[in-house]
Amino acid sequence: MKPTPTAELLAEAGRLLYGEIGWSGPLSEDLMIQQRTIQAWTSGKRDLMANNDVMQRLEARLREEAAELKAMADRIRESTAKA
């Protein structure tokens, strides 16, 4: 079986957040689901549909990470402007 497009997005987001290796464990903790469930979705053994609370939690986690990265970039810009 082939993973759903939504499962492929979940895997891509997991790799962006946690790297190419070992991303499903930390992501499962963030999303409050079992790692085996993520693995079943991304292997195509189970379907992950687009409109569900898991993807909403993933979106929130990505937005949180983006805000943290932006804040760090702003701090770096400020510190180099003072130099």
PAMIPA-503314 format. One record per residue (C-alpha): residue in three letters; x, z, y. Coordinates in pm, whole numbers, plus 50000, padded with zeros to 5 digits. Example, Ala and Ser with C-alpha at 12.3 -4.5 7.8 and 13.67 -1.06 7.14 Angstrom:
<tidos>
ALA512305078049550;SER513675071449894;
</tidos>
This chain:
<tidos>
MET500005000050000;LYS501004994150358;PRO500755021350626;THR498065017050889;PRO499195006651238;THR498385042051350;ALA500685056451083;GLU503415032851196;LEU502975045751554;LEU503175081451428;ALA506455073651248;GLU507905056251553;ALA506985085651775;GLY508465110151523;ARG511755091151523;LEU511835090651903;LEU511245127951922;TYR513495139551637;GLY515825111251535;GLU515905086951245;ILE516535112750973;GLY514415143450904;TRP511805137551171;SER508715144150959;GLY509395181350917;PRO509605190551286;LEU506735166951366;SER504525182751102;GLU505155216751263;ASP504275203051608;LEU501095187151480;MET500165216651258;ILE499825195850941;GLN501715195050614;GLN504815173450595;ARG503465158050273;THR500475145250468;ILE502735127350717;GLN504715112750430;ALA501515100650260;TRP500345083950582;THR503665067150654;SER504085054950296;GLY500585040150294;LYS499305063350021;ARG496685076850262;ASP495115060750566;LEU495585074850914;MET492945062151153;ALA493495058951527;ASN490705081051657;ASN491565116051536;ASP492905149151660;VAL496355143851504;MET497035114351729;GLN495675133552028;ARG498115161951951;LEU500915136451912;GLU500115121252250;ALA500185155852409;ARG503545163552246;LEU505015130652372;ARG503755137452724;GLU505255172452710;GLU508605158252602;ALA508475131652874;ALA507845158353139;GLU510785179053014;LEU513075148653017;LYS511955139253369;ALA512605174553492;MET516105173553345;ALA516815139453500;ASP515655152953838;ARG517955182953806;ILE520895160553724;ARG520125137854020;GLU519915168054250;SER523185182654126;THR525075149854167;ALA523625144254514;LYS525085177754626;ALA528565169254502;
</tidos>
